[in-house]
């Protein structure tokens, strides 16, 4: 049926019925999306008001491209501070809760970011690690489906995407141990609670054992910004070797500590302190790990061979079942 033409001589306005007026918001073109969204996100980083963002997004007609917003928000936050990444995680959770975004939008957004990682790491080398944390947090917040990681199993060719997904998987497997994933972005540097720092170091070590990525482990430890507490990482690394009871863990941890020692990231003093703490607690550790003495002796010998620790520290290692001179510093005292 053709629309009536008001210029037609036979046009009868009274026969057209009531005129209904409606405000139509034109759908944004692809090139305009980022220009409009960028200032919304940057201002949110300043005021932290998720309700304001919710209101602004509802005024826009994003159509099927709503997924662009969470994708852009996460990518922008990668270049910001941990506090801005925390704000971003909260925003994604709130927008899902208020049904401004849906799970499909979030899935599409994170799929897009994973595909972008080869470009993102050029400006932000730690992008895979941080994206993994975003994914884990989003899943924990029910902003992203629990099956998100499953779709990628055995199908990831990109090493950066694999690193991000591995981190998310490890974090989710430790969910009950890491306080809560809502603390994933911490509060910065040495102000972080000791318990949280210990759990972050545990996470770092578990991820390293899975991936074998020395550079990633280096980035993670530097990001914690607690050089005075690096002895804790050494302590946790040795404990992990004792509990693993395997040659693969010994070789991997020796390689990691050797790398940290050569780069100067972990000082000799911090290295010694970490090992000495294990020595001091070995009787208690042995209650849970019966073969701890023999595993420790093997690990210590390999560490000495690879110049991770000094001869004096190697000789100070407690030994069960035989006597030995522990070190010149003990004045030649024989210990059992």
Order of alpha helices (4+ residues) and beta strands (2+ residues): alpha-alpha-alpha-alpha-alpha-alpha-alpha-alpha-alpha-alpha-alpha-alpha-alpha-alpha-beta-beta
